[in-house]
Amino acid sequence: MATDYLTALGAGSGLDTRSIVDSLVEAQRAPAQAAIDRNIAKTESRVSAYGVVKSSLAALKGAFDQLKDVSDLNQFQTTVSSGADFTAVATSAASAGNHSITVQSMASRDIWSSNGFASATSSLNSDTPFSLDVTIDGTTTTVNVTTATPQGVVDAMNAADLGIDANLVNTGTGANPYTIALSGQEGAQNAFTVTSTSADVSFLTQRSTASDASLTVNGIAINRSSNSISDVIDGVTLNLQAESGVASSMSLSNDTSQAKSAIQNLVSTYNDVYEVFKSLRSNEDSEDELVGALSSDGPFRGIMSQIRAMVTGVSSTPGGDVDSFSSLGVSITREGYLEINEGRLDSQLSGAFDDVVTALTGDLEGQSDFGQLDGGLAGDASKELAAMLRSTGVISQIEISGEKQIDEYESRLDDLDARMSLLFDRYTQQFAAMQSIVDQMNNTRSYLEQQLSNLPFSQKD
């Protein structure tokens, strides 16, 4: 049956053409916008997820960095016998072993004091400048005193920077309680004398005489100009405290606690990262938009495989039987997490510590984030993670690509808005034209009805 449009759209029909046009435009806009909005949301979620990946990998790199250099692991416990005349500090350059040390005498310094003065500002040399001749190890330097006071002498000596400390001391006794004390550096070669061109100043009283330290290390006689000695036992600094002449023992042993702690931290950090990554690739429903955001993401699967290889692969610099984390007692579970066999780890650290260091660090120090992969398990992993995290790395490139895609989708939304605006205008024009035709037809109908009513046969007697 044909539709009677004239009746449906008759005068006074009350059609809301604006609502009709809006509905028609929205019907065309909705599916296109929904598709674009879905793409934007998915891309934004992916970019956000890779931000989480980046921060997770940075944390993992930090854990590997604690194991990549020899000094990170090669720590020593220093033990000296009770009552020893020295203390000792060991660095990573030391080696385990036992030593016998006897301190016969400590290094000392020259200390000279001047005659007394009434005050710090007492006038000297008739208040005119004078000079001091300072002789150190046969070399004489002239120090000019421009302010002719005791304090002026102190200031001039310190400003000369000869390795001599000058101080004004108030003894609190007598009519001239102020005296100038000059203290040189330790060691016989740093002995010095001072002569003055002014009769008002003289340094004639020697409080201490410069001499070298004398000690015996493992039966070998040693003389040094300082009481801090770092060139006798590799990686060890001896600080002399007394001079009894009695032999004392010092032992150096590997302190494996830091290495163990760093390995435990790596395992813990890896498991935290793996937990986050499992969530990102999960297929479970969650209110968190990032859960499952990378469930079917190819590059992400590659990243997960790469970090798994870092803890399951073989060292580029194996040390004896220690060539992997598994040989240290670190294994991966069926669920993908790491776990530690404490007994195995302790055994390797105590019995094959040097091999552990080699396998982890390649016996390298100060490894950078660049270069070839020959820096052991930790050094190589750190380099690989650094490459992944660079601005030119895979993650940054994915983020940049995602941002560009979002810009493109938003541009499509702008284009869609423009097209829908044109469509709205076209529909509005079409409905306006239709309404005009309907109005004309209604007018014609009214006219015909009026004419018909005036015909003779339409008149009633």
HELIX and SHEET records of a PDB file:
HELIX    1   1 TYR A    5  ALA A    8  1                                   4    
HELIX    2   2 THR A   17  ASP A   65  1                                  49    
HELIX    3   3 VAL A   70  LEU A   73  1                                   4    
HELIX    4   4 ASN A  125  ASP A  127  5                                   3    
HELIX    5   5 PRO A  150  ALA A  160  1                                  11    
HELIX    6   6 ALA A  188  ASN A  190  5                                   3    
HELIX    7   7 SER A  257  LEU A  280  1                                  24    
HELIX    8   8 GLY A  298  THR A  312  1                                  15    
HELIX    9   9 SER A  326  LEU A  328  5                                   3    
HELIX   10  10 GLU A  342  GLY A  351  1                                  10    
HELIX   11  11 PHE A  353  THR A  361  1                                   9    
HELIX   12  12 GLY A  376  LEU A  389  1                                  14    
HELIX   13  13 VAL A  394  SER A  453  1                                  60    
HELIX   14  14 PRO A  456  SER A  458  5                                   3    
SHEET    1   A 5 PHE A  76  VAL A  80  0                                        
SHEET    2   A 5 SER A 248  ASN A 254 -1                                        
SHEET    3   A 5 GLY A  97  SER A 105 -1                                        
SHEET    4   A 5 ALA A 213  VAL A 217 -1                                        
SHEET    5   A 5 ILE A 220  ARG A 224 -1                                        
SHEET    1   B 3 PHE A  86  ALA A  90  0                                        
SHEET    2   B 3 VAL A 236  LEU A 240 -1                                        
SHEET    3   B 3 SER A 228  ILE A 229 -1                                        
SHEET    1   C 4 ASP A 165  ASN A 170  0                                        
SHEET    2   C 4 TYR A 178  GLU A 186 -1                                        
SHEET    3   C 4 ARG A 109  SER A 114 -1                                        
SHEET    4   C 4 PHE A 203  SER A 208 -1                                        
SHEET    1   D 3 THR A 139  VAL A 145  0                                        
SHEET    2   D 3 PHE A 130  ILE A 136 -1                                        
SHEET    3   D 3 PHE A 192  SER A 196 -1                                        
SHEET    1   E 2 VAL A 314  GLY A 319  0                                        
SHEET    2   E 2 VAL A 322  SER A 324 -1                                        
SHEET    1   F 2 VAL A 330  ILE A 332  0                                        
SHEET    2   F 2 LEU A 338  ILE A 340 -1                                        
END                                                                             
